[in-house]
């Protein structure tokens, strides 16, 4: 695996960017753009059903779906030397709620200790390496009892160029993150707003060894990822149609998805309104809903979740459901 590929393990910044661009370009360009998507990994209901199960620790609730809410799992993957997808240790759900006019981002921490079909209790990031997209999607759906049937993934090897084509991003940075970047990649950033190019955005979004208002370790890393996503969305709002369409045309071939044409057309139909949607974010496991456990055989250091609490919080966040129950599905 190339060293540059190893350095780009942040979740989905490009993925969200490309989805939102696709939503905003309008029907005239949609057919041409859809033909450039990579659909070589067709994850369908049959592929997901082979991993469908009810984990013993998960609440006995039916999987929640709701009309007007579209959940899309966003994955960032490294590329192996043979060109195939390598590993993904970051996962984020983007939930588009056309009724309440909201985009909700949910980060799932990779060290979450969950029941994964066919391999047992492991860290969440083991799902992708053992069964790819399908196993990852169904592991999340099984444990958290929410609909996860759609995905978009992108290889990070191409991500820095996307940010550069946007002209970079102005990123508010803490003293701790400036110190990490200055020490490790030779930058000279100071606390406050700094202009970052593509490679610098990638490095910033994957920093773990910095404690600031975002937290530490994976907590800080996933928070910075959501920060970059929101900055990208704001930048997209200021782009004209020609600029956004050209970026989209260039980089869609690097995107894999199982979104069908009608779903993409639906996203395009609400694309004009998406720029005005409020953006909300959540991290799973949420604070005070898990414990750290060290030296678990075969897994190492993990996060042991109170699944019922996290399921309830997630369903409330995505669907406004205060107390999930069978009768509410």
PyMOL commands that set and color helices and strands:
alter all, ss='L'
color gray80, all
select helices_A, chain A and resi 3-6+13-24+27-34+45-49+126-144+156-166+175-185+198-205+217-237+241-254+261-269+271-274+307-319+326-328
alter helices_A, ss='H'
color red, helices_A
select strands_A, chain A and resi 69-77+91-97+102-108+113-116+120-123+151-155+169-173+192-196+255-257+278-284+290-296+300-305
alter strands_A, ss='S'
color yellow, strands_A
deselect
rebuild
show_as cartoon
